[in-house]
Amino acid sequence: MRLKTIITTGSSTAPNRGWRTCLCVLGVLFQITGCSTLQTEPAAVGNATAECLALFQQADALVLQAGTVDGGFARIPDFPWLRTNRFFAFLSNETLSTDSYAQWLSQLEQMDREARHIELSNADTDPSLEQQLHLCRTILSTELLGEREKRSQLQRIIKVNDNYSSLQRAIGLYPITAIFVDIVASNWRDKSRLRLSGTSGRQSDAVSVRYIPPSGKTISSDRVANILSKATANPLKLPDVDGIELQQLLLNFAPIWVVETEDDNDRIGTPRFDSNGNPPYIDTSRPVVYTYKSFTHWQDNNLLQLNYVIWFPARPLESRFDILGGHLDGLNFRVTLSPSGQPLLYDTIHNCGCYHTLFPTPSLTFQPPSGAEPPLLADTVPESSQRKEIRLTAGAHHIRKFANSILDSGKRYELIDYQQLTTLPHTSGNRSLFSEDGIVQGTERGERWLLWPMGITSPGAMRQRGRHATAFVGRRHFDDPDLMEQLFFPTEAD
């Protein structure tokens, strides 16, 4: 689809007029960006602002029509060149200096840039549109920085909607049905503690397949602390590690996965689309662990989190009445690093947001959340930078063991950026693994017919990062920026 079509899509404007508008936008943009400051041409800036907002609207209409809207980051009403996640929406409540506001705004721009690259490349648009939008983003943000009232408006309205429906809960008589769900969840936690302690009655005789990270020299806690310290030297004090140093950290803390394997459904692989338009499948010939960074807030510090995501072909049905099994399965393992370079907390969820399990270090003391279903609390993990081994059961892929390990023999997996899941090869070009609502189509579970009163859309289905509700009773998300402060307080020294 050419740029001329892009500009006129969804508009009654004649094509030749739309093309002239495009040229006008480009002319204004190049004229302005060639000046030393935007303020030197106030009339041109005003024209460019209007043209840029129109261009973002046209781009939105285009991806909506193409069905390639990405739901990973939240849009912000009236600010179409920015997007956010829960952490940066949380930071909007802080008193931001001029420099910290500029850095915060830059992060919102980056999220929109990443999301639009996914949307527009999947829609097979002219690449020049992304370049124009990038220029427009600079113009609009520069203007925003000079308008105190508009800056305050952005901080007031920015938010990420939770993944719960109050209407759905009201229809489902949530105050009553939640009592029974809470009992079931409590029973699961009791059984899981037995499994993690090694006292569970059922042991598997399945063959264990060991998946190890790419070879690479590990780095010391002092080196990790140094990387974090340098990265935090910014107005927001954000440990925004990137590039080679981020890759070093991801490799350093990459876990060893040991999977009890009964069939191909227990093999780690790569999501793909076939040529027949079917739901995505997992290619088990190529073990891949998808990675991304995130941030959390703890004790007046912003902390870096390293995330490792794996995929399995399925959680096979154990019987005709199994409501938990279905197509595709997987886990997200997360390492939260303290400024000292040591892991502070490990936690995991399945890619449905289910089975949230915490492995705290001695620096943390658990405090059960009031009015909400607690996650599963495992035994305290000794503070150590040693690589972790995660043993998973066959079929359900629950954690059986979590312990220190060494990088021994095994099948090597690749570390790949999580964003690649949003641009997978498809018969019609590229497509995201996730739909606009963040769900992987075709992964619905039978449990949705029983658990819908909890207010979660299609509970049990596989989801995109940022869309993981982790509690059926109460409201909680995997990426809540104050999650650690909800669940822990610092352990007092003896």
C-alpha positions as a printed Julia matrix, in Angstrom:
494×3 Matrix{Float64}:
   0.0     0.0    0.0
   1.5     3.29  -1.12
   1.71    6.49   0.91
  -0.92    8.19  -1.25
  -3.44    5.59  -0.15
  -2.35    5.85   3.47
  -3.06    9.54   3.7
  -6.52    9.26   2.19
  -7.69    6.03   3.87
 -10.85    6.55   5.9
 -11.31   10.11   4.59
 -13.69   11.68   2.1
 -10.85   13.86   0.79
 -10.07   13.3   -2.86
  -6.83   11.38  -3.54
  -5.02   14.27  -5.22
  -5.89   16.57  -2.33
  -4.67   13.93   0.14
  -1.37   13.69  -1.73
  -0.94   17.46  -1.65
  -1.62   17.35   2.11
   1.13   14.76   2.49
   3.59   16.92   0.58
   2.59   19.9    2.67
   3.29   17.95   5.85
   6.68   16.87   4.58
   7.57   20.38   3.49
   6.66   21.84   6.84
   8.51   19.12   8.72
  11.73   19.5    6.78
  11.54   23.27   7.01
  11.1    23.16  10.78
  13.66   20.49  11.53
  16.19   22.46   9.56
  15.85   25.38  12.0
  17.87   25.7   15.19
  14.76   25.66  17.41
  11.08   25.06  16.84
  10.2    28.4   18.41
  11.85   30.3   15.55
   8.86   29.62  13.26
   5.67   29.84  15.38
   3.28   29.96  12.42
   4.9    26.93  10.8
   4.88   25.08  14.11
   1.15   25.62  14.45
   0.53   24.31  10.94
   2.82   21.36  11.52
   1.02   20.47  14.76
  -2.34   20.21  13.03
  -0.9    18.31  10.08
   0.96   15.93  12.39
  -2.12   15.14  14.48
  -4.02   14.45  11.25
  -1.24   12.16  10.09
  -1.39   10.13  13.32
  -5.17    9.83  12.92
  -4.73    8.54   9.38
  -2.13    6.02  10.55
  -4.5     4.84  13.3
  -7.31    4.4   10.76
  -5.01    2.46   8.48
  -3.88   -0.12  11.04
  -7.44   -0.47  12.34
  -8.62   -1.27   8.82
  -5.72   -3.68   8.3
  -6.42   -5.43  11.63
  -2.85   -4.96  12.88
  -3.48   -2.87  16.02
  -0.97   -3.8   18.73
  -2.25   -4.01  22.32
   1.1    -4.21  24.11
   1.21   -0.57  25.2
  -1.75    1.6   26.18
  -2.83    4.55  24.04
  -3.35    7.94  25.68
  -6.44    9.98  24.69
  -5.58   13.29  22.94
  -1.9    12.31  22.73
  -1.76    9.92  19.75
   2.04   10.11  19.43
   2.56    8.64  22.92
   1.81    5.3   24.6
   2.46    3.96  28.07
   2.63    0.93  30.31
   1.74    0.6   33.99
   5.18    1.57  35.25
   5.42    4.86  33.38
   1.8     5.7   34.16
   2.77    5.16  37.8
   5.69    7.59  37.43
   3.27   10.29  36.3
   2.18   10.59  39.94
   5.67   11.73  40.87
   6.68   15.39  41.02
   8.76   15.55  37.86
  11.43   18.17  37.27
  11.85   19.62  33.8
  14.61   17.13  33.0
  12.82   14.13  34.47
   9.61   15.08  32.63
  11.56   15.22  29.36
  13.01   11.76  30.0
   9.6    10.4   31.0
   8.1    11.86  27.82
  10.87   10.29  25.75
   9.95    6.87  27.15
   6.31    7.4   26.11
   7.5     8.34  22.61
   9.63    5.2   22.43
   6.68    2.98  23.31
   4.57    4.54  20.56
   7.45    4.22  18.11
   7.84    0.5   18.88
   4.1    -0.16  18.7
   3.65    1.73  15.43
   6.57   -0.09  13.84
   4.76   -3.35  14.59
   1.41   -2.07  13.36
   2.63   -0.4   10.16
   5.08   -3.1    9.11
   2.41   -5.76   9.64
   0.01   -3.62   7.58
   2.67   -3.49   4.82
   2.69    0.29   4.57
   5.24    2.5    2.86
   8.24    2.74   5.26
   8.37    6.5    4.7
   5.22    6.86   6.82
   7.15    5.78   9.91
   9.78    8.4    9.18
   7.14   11.11   8.88
   5.5    10.02  12.12
   8.88   10.1   13.86
   9.41   13.7   12.74
   5.9    14.57  13.85
   6.49   12.93  17.23
   9.48   15.21  17.78
   7.49   18.31  16.83
   4.51   17.46  19.02
   6.63   16.58  22.06
   8.77   19.7   21.72
   5.62   21.79  21.67
   4.24   19.87  24.65
   7.34   20.58  26.74
   6.65   24.29  26.39
   2.99   24.1   27.5
   2.67   23.71  31.25
  -1.11   23.22  31.18
  -0.94   20.49  28.55
   1.89   18.8   30.43
  -0.28   18.67  33.54
  -3.19   17.34  31.48
  -1.05   14.44  30.26
  -0.05   13.54  33.81
  -3.68   13.68  34.94
  -5.17   11.45  32.28
  -2.42    8.9   31.66
  -3.38    5.44  32.86
  -3.55    1.8   31.85
  -6.94    0.16  32.29
  -6.84   -3.0   34.35
  -7.73   -6.35  32.81
 -10.89   -6.82  34.84
 -14.49   -6.02  33.89
 -16.61   -4.64  36.73
 -19.74   -5.23  34.65
 -18.8    -8.85  34.09
 -18.24   -9.27  37.81
 -21.59   -7.68  38.63
 -23.45   -9.98  36.23
 -21.54  -12.98  37.59
 -22.45  -12.19  41.23
 -18.77  -11.81  42.03
 -19.13  -11.37  45.83
 -20.63  -14.86  45.99
 -18.79  -16.74  43.23
 -15.43  -15.36  44.38
 -15.79  -17.29  47.64
 -15.77  -20.63  45.81
 -12.96  -19.59  43.45
 -10.86  -18.52  46.44
 -11.28  -21.98  47.99
 -10.14  -23.68  44.77
  -7.15  -21.33  44.49
  -6.19  -22.02  48.1
  -6.27  -25.79  47.46
  -4.01  -25.33  44.43
  -1.49  -23.37  46.51
  -1.44  -26.12  49.15
  -0.77  -28.82  46.55
   1.86  -26.67  44.85
   3.77  -26.17  48.09
   3.94  -29.95  48.5
   5.21  -30.32  44.95
   7.88  -27.65  45.43
   8.99  -29.21  48.71
   9.42  -32.59  47.01
   6.78  -34.25  49.2
   4.09  -34.51  46.52
   2.88  -38.05  46.1
   3.14  -38.19  42.28
   6.63  -38.3   40.8
   7.22  -38.46  37.06
   9.25  -41.16  35.35
   9.35  -39.08  32.15
  12.69  -38.35  30.5
  14.06  -34.95  31.53
  15.31  -32.65  28.77
  17.73  -29.96  29.87
  17.75  -26.61  28.03
  20.76  -24.38  28.64
  21.46  -20.76  27.57
  24.0   -19.77  24.93
  27.59  -20.08  26.04
  29.05  -16.97  27.57
  31.13  -15.86  30.5
  29.15  -14.88  33.58
  29.87  -11.58  35.28
  30.25  -10.76  38.97
  27.71   -9.0   41.17
  30.08   -6.03  41.32
  30.05   -5.81  37.54
  26.25   -6.03  37.51
  26.05   -3.3   40.16
  28.37   -1.12  38.09
  26.2    -1.55  34.99
  23.09   -0.65  36.98
  24.76    2.33  38.64
  25.87    3.84  35.33
  22.45    3.25  33.78
  20.7     4.94  36.71
  22.61    8.21  36.27
  19.64   10.03  34.73
  16.9    12.38  35.97
  14.38    9.56  36.59
  17.06    7.37  38.22
  15.87    4.63  35.89
  18.19    1.62  35.37
  17.5     1.72  31.65
  20.21   -0.72  30.58
  20.38   -1.26  26.84
  22.56   -2.61  24.06
  25.48   -4.9   24.81
  25.21   -4.43  28.57
  21.56   -5.51  28.56
  22.53   -8.59  26.57
  25.25   -9.32  29.14
  22.72   -9.18  31.97
  20.16  -11.28  30.12
  22.75  -13.94  29.4
  24.15  -13.79  32.94
  20.8   -14.54  34.61
  19.29  -16.76  31.9
  17.92  -19.89  33.62
  18.41  -23.56  32.9
  15.09  -25.22  32.08
  14.7   -28.91  32.88
  11.45  -30.25  31.44
  10.02  -33.66  32.21
   9.15  -34.74  28.68
   6.47  -37.26  27.75
   5.83  -36.02  24.2
   6.35  -33.02  21.91
   3.95  -30.9   23.98
   6.72  -30.73  26.6
   9.36  -29.36  24.24
  10.33  -25.68  24.22
  10.02  -24.13  20.77
   9.26  -21.17  18.53
   5.77  -19.81  17.72
   4.96  -19.82  14.01
   2.02  -19.45  11.62
   1.32  -22.1    9.0
   0.22  -21.5    5.41
  -3.42  -22.46   6.0
  -4.53  -19.64   8.28
  -4.71  -21.86  11.36
  -3.92  -20.67  14.9
  -0.18  -20.4   15.6
   1.79  -23.52  16.48
   5.14  -24.19  18.16
   8.11  -25.36  16.12
   9.95  -27.6   18.62
  13.0   -28.0   16.37
  14.2   -24.57  17.5
  14.26  -23.92  21.29
  13.93  -20.19  21.93
  13.63  -18.07  25.08
  12.14  -14.62  24.45
  13.47  -11.77  26.57
  12.44   -8.27  27.57
  13.22   -5.79  30.33
  10.75   -4.15  32.67
  10.89   -1.95  35.76
   9.38   -1.92  39.22
   9.39    0.46  42.2
  10.71   -0.62  45.59
  11.82    1.41  48.61
  12.18    4.67  46.63
  14.24    2.92  43.94
  13.39    2.01  40.39
  14.62   -1.55  39.77
  15.43   -3.44  36.6
  13.63   -6.71  35.85
  14.82   -9.32  33.35
  12.08  -11.46  31.77
  12.46  -14.87  30.06
   9.47  -16.35  28.19
   9.16  -19.89  26.83
   6.46  -21.57  24.73
   5.19  -25.15  24.51
   2.87  -26.61  21.83
   0.08  -27.35  24.33
  -1.04  -28.26  27.76
  -2.62  -31.59  26.78
  -6.07  -32.5   28.04
  -5.94  -35.08  30.8
  -9.55  -36.14  30.23
 -12.71  -35.13  28.39
 -13.61  -32.96  31.34
 -10.27  -31.18  31.66
 -11.01  -27.43  31.58
  -7.37  -26.31  32.0
  -5.73  -27.91  28.96
  -5.58  -26.47  25.48
  -3.5   -25.22  22.57
  -0.17  -23.56  23.44
   1.32  -23.12  26.9
   4.32  -21.36  28.36
   5.95  -19.52  31.25
   7.43  -16.12  32.05
  10.37  -16.19  34.5
  11.38  -12.82  35.95
  14.48  -11.69  37.88
  14.27   -8.42  39.83
  17.72   -6.97  40.47
  18.67   -4.85  43.47
  21.11   -1.91  43.04
  23.8    -4.12  44.6
  23.71   -6.38  41.55
  22.12   -9.29  43.4
  18.68  -10.72  42.56
  16.1    -9.5   45.06
  13.09  -11.51  43.87
  12.35  -14.27  41.37
   8.81  -14.92  40.2
   6.98  -16.79  37.48
   3.62  -16.93  35.76
   2.26  -19.08  32.99
   1.6   -17.12  29.83
  -2.07  -16.95  30.75
  -1.19  -14.92  33.87
  -2.08  -17.94  35.99
  -0.11  -19.63  38.78
   1.88  -16.6   39.94
   4.69  -17.99  42.11
   7.17  -15.98  44.19
  10.7   -17.01  45.16
  11.88  -14.23  47.49
  15.38  -13.71  48.89
  15.99  -13.21  52.64
  15.89   -9.42  52.11
  12.1    -9.63  51.67
   9.39  -10.49  54.2
   6.02  -11.47  52.76
   2.85   -9.64  53.76
  -0.36  -11.3   52.49
  -2.44   -8.84  50.46
  -5.69   -7.76  52.08
  -8.87   -8.43  50.14
  -7.12  -10.25  47.32
  -6.08  -13.77  46.45
  -2.37  -14.14  47.36
   0.15  -15.56  44.9
   1.92  -18.8   45.7
   4.82  -18.12  48.08
   7.67  -20.6   47.74
  10.55  -21.07  50.14
  13.08  -18.28  50.49
  15.94  -18.5   48.0
  19.46  -17.78  49.34
  20.95  -14.57  47.96
  23.24  -15.64  45.15
  24.06  -14.61  41.62
  24.37  -18.28  40.66
  22.31  -19.36  37.69
  18.91  -20.87  38.51
  17.53  -24.2   37.34
  13.78  -24.5   36.87
  12.39  -28.04  36.67
   8.93  -28.34  35.1
   6.45  -31.19  35.2
   5.26  -32.87  32.04
   1.88  -31.82  30.67
   0.84  -29.0   33.03
   4.36  -27.5   33.1
   4.18  -26.61  36.78
   7.39  -25.87  38.66
   8.65  -28.91  40.55
  12.02  -27.56  41.62
  13.76  -24.18  41.75
  17.43  -24.22  42.76
  20.96  -23.05  42.02
  22.72  -24.86  39.22
  25.76  -24.83  36.97
  25.92  -24.48  33.22
  26.34  -28.17  32.37
  25.54  -30.11  29.22
  22.15  -29.83  27.55
  20.3   -28.56  24.52
  21.18  -24.92  23.87
  18.4   -22.41  23.41
  18.52  -18.99  21.73
  17.81  -15.69  23.45
  15.59  -13.53  21.22
  13.88  -10.19  21.76
  10.24  -10.58  22.79
   9.16   -8.04  20.16
   9.83  -10.61  17.46
   6.64  -12.35  18.57
   4.72   -9.38  17.17
   6.09   -9.65  13.61
   5.99  -13.34  12.77
   6.05  -14.43   9.1
   2.51  -15.02   7.81
   0.9   -15.87   4.48
  -0.28  -12.25   4.23
   3.05  -10.71   5.23
   3.86  -10.4    8.94
   1.42  -10.8   11.81
   1.58  -10.56  15.58
   1.15  -13.64  17.71
  -1.31  -11.54  19.72
  -4.62   -9.97  18.78
  -5.54   -6.39  19.62
  -6.81   -7.46  23.06
  -3.47   -9.15  23.79
  -4.8   -12.72  23.54
  -3.36  -15.49  21.35
  -6.29  -16.66  19.28
  -7.04  -20.38  19.45
  -5.7   -20.81  23.01
  -9.04  -20.53  24.81
  -9.57  -22.88  27.76
 -12.71  -24.55  29.07
 -12.21  -22.78  32.39
 -13.51  -19.57  30.85
 -17.08  -20.89  31.15
 -16.69  -21.24  34.92
 -14.38  -18.34  35.79
 -15.9   -15.55  33.71
 -17.6   -14.05  36.84
 -14.09  -13.08  38.02
 -14.13  -10.38  35.34
 -11.18  -11.59  33.25
 -11.64  -12.0   29.51
 -11.08  -15.62  28.47
  -9.24  -16.82  31.6
  -6.61  -19.43  30.77
  -5.85  -18.09  27.27
  -2.27  -17.13  26.41
  -1.56  -13.4   26.62
   0.83  -10.64  25.62
   3.07   -8.94  28.17
   1.29   -6.12  29.96
  -2.04   -8.0   29.76
  -1.54  -10.53  32.57
  -4.1   -10.38  35.36
  -2.7   -12.68  38.08
  -5.52  -12.88  40.65
  -9.06  -14.15  40.22
 -10.11  -12.71  43.57
  -9.24   -9.04  43.88
  -7.27   -7.22  41.18
  -3.58   -7.63  40.5
  -1.3    -7.66  37.45
   2.1    -9.15  36.8
   3.4    -5.7   35.78
   1.91   -3.66  38.63
   4.71   -1.16  39.37
   4.13   -1.36  43.12
   3.66   -5.13  43.21
   6.63   -5.71  45.51
   5.41   -3.02  47.9
   1.97   -4.67  47.9
   3.43   -8.05  48.85
   6.64   -7.45  50.8
   8.39   -5.25  53.31
  12.16   -5.17  53.93
  13.48   -7.78  56.32
  14.94   -6.13  59.39
  18.54   -6.95  60.13
  19.16   -8.9   63.33
